[in-house]
Structure formats: C-alpha cells, structure tokens
Amino acid sequence: MQSKGYGNRLLEIAMDFCRKMNYNHVILWTVDICSEARHLYSKFGFELTETKENTEWADYKMTEEKWEVELE
C-alpha cells in the first residue's frame, strides 16, 4: 500500500492534532529499514536525534531511530 499517500495524510492529521492541542515537541520512533517513514518524517521537518542498535525484535540487527520536531 505504499505510494498511495496514506502515510503523508496520516502524518498531516497527526501534526494538525498536535498543533491544535498546543504541543510544542513531537517525537517519533522508527527503524532504519523503514526508508519511506524516514523520508516522510524528514519531509515534515523532523530531525534524527538518536540511534540505538536493537536485536530484540527480529533475528537480525536493526537500528532504532528517534526523530524529533519543534512546533511553533
């Protein structure tokens, strides 16, 4: 279901909600293999602020990523 715009629309709705609720900081987590999510987060102004190796969720190493944005 990629490339249908669903992720973009979902993040638009989520960010609108955060602004409506007067949140000033938003944090999202993903893993390095989710390149579409990483691209989308970057498009919405999020910056990668932390990484951490994870071997608990799968039988291979992956890197968790923390993405953050400040809202105005």
N, C-alpha and C positions, 0 to 999 in steps of 0.2 A: 504494500500500500504506500510505498514511497513515491515522491514526486507528484502527489495529489494536492499538496498544500495544507494537509490536515495539521501537521506539526506547526507550521507557521501560524495558522489560525488559532490553534490551541494556545500557543505562547502569546499571541496578541491578546486573547481573552484573559489569560492569567496575568499578564502585565497590566492590563486595564484594571483588573480587580485589585492588584497590589497598589496601584496609584489611587484608586477610589478609597481604599482602606488607609491611605496615607502611610504606607510602608516606605521606608527610606532606603532599605537594603534588601536585596534578594539574593539567595544562594541556591544554586542548582548543582547536583552531582551527576556525573556520567562516567563512563569508562572509555578508554582511548580507542577501542574498536568501533565506537558509535560515531563515525565521522560525520554523519548527517546531523546528529544532535549538536556536536561540537561546532559545526558550521552555523547552525541556527542560533545557538547561544551567542556566538560572536556577532552575528548579524544584528542581534538585539542589544548589543553593547556590553555583553558580559565579558569578563576577562578571566583567564585561567589563573588561579591564585595558589593552588596547592595540588600536588600529586602524591599518590601513595600506591605502592605495589599491593596487589591483592591476589591471593591464591586460594581463598576460601570459597568462592562462588563457582569455580569451574576447575577442571583438571589441567589448566594451563595458567600461566601468569598473565594478569591484565593490570592496567594502571587505572586506579580511580582518579577522577579529576574533579576538583571543586572550582566552580565558576561563580563569579560574583559581579553584581552591578549595583551602583548607587542610583537611586531615583531622585528626581528633583521635585 
